Amino acid sequence: MSLQRWSPLSAAWDRALAISIAVDIHLVRRCHRVWRRPLVVQTPAKESRIPVSERWITFRTAVAVFRGQKGLRPLAGRRETMSEQPTDDPFDDCERGPEAILGTHTFEDVLFTDDTETPVNVLTGETPAHSQATVEEAKAFAASIDTGTPQIALPASVESQVETQSKPYTAAAFFHFKATGSLERHRAYHAAYESEAFTVDFVADYESGDLTITVKRADEA
């Protein structure tokens, strides 16, 4: 039988490793619960849960959401604590700085339009009543969402329309990553919108489906 030498240093390392594993397990469990819940996309249907097959949110996004709820900064390869003092930089918690969003950017074919795909009954060849909607109806629904952030109407997938018997549109903040393409842009636009140092305007063209967002520095506007 072989004996392994023991030393205070190895014992301390083992304890640190055990604590690290325990924290990771706790984080994974919490992120798993966050991942299973639908996020900020709002739907007019009574059952507003996003089906499993449409949960395009990644595990990395779930981790970012969890850390944001706890007041932690995004992972950046350095030790972080909840005691860190906030700074005056509105982009301090963002992966991208203002240079990534300054100016005018157009995101094509991201809005609900009259051409948004809807399911068809294979027996009758007709679109179900719950999937029949107009752009005006979608815009009115988005405008009815009582938040401090302007909302836009986004298309719902055919699958979600079938599984939840919901309308072919949803509503979300105008900078939502389903429209702007990434959580990094979502955070950056949100930071600029909340900051007095920037002006943020957007145009939602429901004929073409294009969303245009313009960001300027307040002292240059």
C-alpha positions as CSV (number, residue, x, y, z in Angstrom):
1,M,0.0,0.0,0.0
2,S,1.4,3.4,-1.0
3,L,1.2,6.4,1.3
4,Q,0.6,9.9,0.1
5,R,2.6,12.6,1.8
6,W,0.5,15.3,3.5
7,S,1.4,18.9,3.9
8,P,-0.5,22.1,5.1
9,L,-0.1,23.6,1.6
10,S,-1.8,20.6,-0.1
11,A,-4.6,20.6,2.5
12,A,-5.2,24.3,1.9
13,W,-5.3,23.7,-1.9
14,D,-7.8,20.8,-1.4
15,R,-10.0,23.0,0.7
16,A,-9.9,25.8,-1.9
17,L,-10.7,23.4,-4.7
18,A,-13.6,22.0,-2.8
19,I,-15.0,25.5,-2.2
20,S,-14.6,26.4,-5.8
21,I,-16.4,23.2,-6.9
22,A,-19.3,23.9,-4.5
23,V,-19.7,27.5,-5.8
24,D,-19.7,26.2,-9.4
25,I,-22.4,23.7,-8.6
26,H,-24.5,26.3,-6.9
27,L,-24.1,28.7,-9.8
28,V,-25.0,26.0,-12.3
29,R,-28.1,25.1,-10.4
30,R,-29.2,28.7,-10.1
31,C,-28.5,29.4,-13.8
32,H,-30.5,26.2,-14.7
33,R,-33.5,27.7,-13.0
34,V,-33.0,31.0,-14.7
35,W,-32.6,29.2,-18.1
36,R,-35.9,27.4,-17.6
37,R,-37.8,30.6,-17.1
38,P,-38.8,32.8,-20.1
39,L,-37.1,36.2,-20.1
40,V,-38.2,39.7,-21.1
41,V,-40.1,38.7,-24.3
42,Q,-43.8,39.3,-23.7
43,T,-46.6,37.7,-25.5
44,P,-50.3,38.4,-25.7
45,A,-51.2,34.7,-25.2
46,K,-52.4,33.5,-21.8
47,E,-49.7,30.9,-21.8
48,S,-46.6,33.0,-22.4
49,R,-43.9,30.4,-21.8
50,I,-41.5,30.0,-24.6
51,P,-41.4,26.3,-25.8
52,V,-38.2,24.3,-25.1
53,S,-37.4,24.2,-28.8
54,E,-37.4,28.0,-29.0
55,R,-35.3,28.7,-26.0
56,W,-32.5,30.1,-28.0
57,I,-31.0,31.6,-24.9
58,T,-27.6,30.1,-24.3
59,F,-26.1,28.9,-21.0
60,R,-23.7,31.8,-21.2
61,T,-26.6,34.2,-21.4
62,A,-28.2,32.5,-18.4
63,V,-25.0,33.0,-16.5
64,A,-24.9,36.7,-17.5
65,V,-28.5,37.2,-16.4
66,F,-27.9,35.5,-13.1
67,R,-24.7,37.6,-12.4
68,G,-26.6,40.7,-13.4
69,Q,-29.4,39.9,-10.9
70,K,-26.7,39.5,-8.2
71,G,-25.0,42.8,-9.0
72,L,-21.9,41.1,-10.4
73,R,-20.0,42.3,-13.4
74,P,-19.7,40.0,-16.5
75,L,-16.9,37.4,-16.3
76,A,-13.8,39.2,-17.5
77,G,-11.0,36.9,-16.3
78,R,-10.4,38.6,-13.0
79,R,-11.5,38.2,-9.4
80,E,-14.8,39.9,-8.8
81,T,-16.8,40.7,-5.7
82,M,-20.2,42.1,-4.9
83,S,-18.5,44.8,-2.9
84,E,-17.0,46.5,-5.9
85,Q,-18.0,50.2,-6.1
86,P,-19.9,51.4,-9.1
87,T,-18.3,53.8,-11.5
88,D,-19.6,56.7,-13.5
89,D,-19.1,54.8,-16.7
90,P,-22.5,53.6,-17.9
91,F,-20.7,50.9,-20.0
92,D,-18.7,49.6,-17.0
93,D,-20.8,46.4,-16.9
94,C,-21.0,45.9,-20.7
95,E,-18.8,43.8,-22.9
96,R,-18.9,46.5,-25.5
97,G,-18.1,50.2,-25.2
98,P,-20.0,53.1,-26.8
99,E,-18.0,52.9,-30.0
100,A,-19.8,49.6,-30.9
101,I,-23.2,51.3,-31.0
102,L,-22.5,55.0,-31.8
103,G,-24.0,56.2,-35.0
104,T,-26.9,54.6,-37.0
105,H,-27.3,50.8,-37.3
106,T,-30.1,49.0,-39.1
107,F,-31.2,45.5,-38.3
108,E,-33.0,44.0,-41.2
109,D,-36.1,41.9,-41.2
110,V,-36.4,41.6,-37.4
111,L,-39.9,43.1,-36.8
112,F,-43.4,41.7,-37.2
113,T,-44.8,42.4,-40.6
114,D,-47.8,41.3,-42.7
115,D,-45.4,38.7,-44.2
116,T,-44.5,37.1,-40.9
117,E,-44.8,33.3,-41.2
118,T,-47.9,31.7,-39.7
119,P,-48.9,28.0,-39.4
120,V,-51.4,26.5,-41.9
121,N,-53.9,23.7,-41.1
122,V,-52.9,20.9,-43.5
123,L,-56.5,19.7,-43.6
124,T,-58.2,23.0,-44.4
125,G,-55.3,25.0,-45.8
126,E,-56.3,27.9,-43.5
127,T,-54.4,29.8,-40.9
128,P,-55.7,29.2,-37.3
129,A,-57.6,32.1,-35.9
130,H,-55.1,32.7,-33.1
131,S,-52.3,33.3,-35.7
132,Q,-54.3,35.8,-37.7
133,A,-53.2,39.4,-36.8
134,T,-52.4,42.7,-38.4
135,V,-49.4,45.0,-38.0
136,E,-51.7,47.6,-36.3
137,E,-52.8,45.0,-33.8
138,A,-49.2,44.1,-33.1
139,K,-48.1,47.7,-32.7
140,A,-51.0,48.4,-30.4
141,F,-50.0,45.4,-28.2
142,A,-46.4,46.6,-28.0
143,A,-47.5,50.1,-27.1
144,S,-49.7,48.7,-24.3
145,I,-46.8,47.2,-22.4
146,D,-46.4,49.4,-19.4
147,T,-42.7,49.8,-18.9
148,G,-40.2,52.7,-18.9
149,T,-38.7,51.4,-22.1
150,P,-40.3,51.7,-25.6
151,Q,-41.4,48.3,-26.9
152,I,-41.4,46.9,-30.4
153,A,-43.4,44.0,-32.0
154,L,-41.3,41.0,-32.9
155,P,-42.4,37.9,-34.9
156,A,-43.2,34.7,-33.0
157,S,-42.0,31.4,-34.5
158,V,-44.5,29.1,-36.1
159,E,-43.6,26.5,-33.6
160,S,-44.5,28.7,-30.6
161,Q,-47.7,29.8,-32.3
162,V,-48.7,26.1,-32.6
163,E,-47.5,24.9,-29.2
164,T,-48.9,27.8,-27.1
165,Q,-51.8,28.8,-29.4
166,S,-50.4,32.4,-29.3
167,K,-50.5,35.3,-31.6
168,P,-47.8,35.6,-34.3
169,Y,-46.1,38.5,-32.5
170,T,-44.4,39.3,-29.2
171,A,-43.3,42.5,-27.6
172,A,-39.8,43.4,-26.3
173,A,-37.6,46.4,-25.6
174,F,-36.5,48.1,-28.8
175,F,-32.9,47.0,-28.1
176,H,-33.8,43.4,-27.2
177,F,-31.1,41.0,-28.4
178,K,-33.7,39.1,-30.5
179,A,-33.8,42.2,-32.6
180,T,-30.2,43.5,-32.3
181,G,-28.6,40.1,-32.6
182,S,-26.6,39.7,-29.4
183,L,-26.7,40.1,-25.7
184,E,-23.6,42.4,-25.9
185,R,-25.4,44.9,-28.1
186,H,-28.5,44.6,-25.9
187,R,-26.5,45.6,-22.8
188,A,-24.7,48.4,-24.7
189,Y,-27.9,49.9,-26.1
190,H,-29.6,49.6,-22.7
191,A,-26.7,51.4,-21.0
192,A,-26.8,54.2,-23.5
193,Y,-30.5,54.6,-23.2
194,E,-30.3,54.8,-19.4
195,S,-27.5,57.3,-19.5
196,E,-27.9,61.1,-19.8
197,A,-24.6,61.2,-21.7
198,F,-26.2,59.7,-24.8
199,T,-29.3,60.1,-26.9
200,V,-30.9,57.1,-28.4
201,D,-33.6,57.1,-31.1
202,F,-35.1,54.3,-33.1
203,V,-37.3,53.8,-36.1
204,A,-39.4,50.7,-36.5
205,D,-40.4,50.1,-40.1
206,Y,-43.2,47.5,-40.0
207,E,-43.5,47.4,-43.7
208,S,-39.9,46.3,-44.4
209,G,-39.4,44.7,-40.9
210,D,-36.2,46.8,-40.4
211,L,-35.3,48.4,-37.1
212,T,-32.9,51.4,-37.1
213,I,-31.3,52.6,-34.0
214,T,-29.2,55.9,-33.7
215,V,-27.0,56.7,-30.8
216,K,-25.2,60.0,-30.3
217,R,-23.3,61.6,-27.5
218,A,-25.5,64.2,-25.7
219,D,-23.0,66.9,-26.1
220,E,-22.9,66.3,-29.9
221,A,-26.6,65.9,-30.6
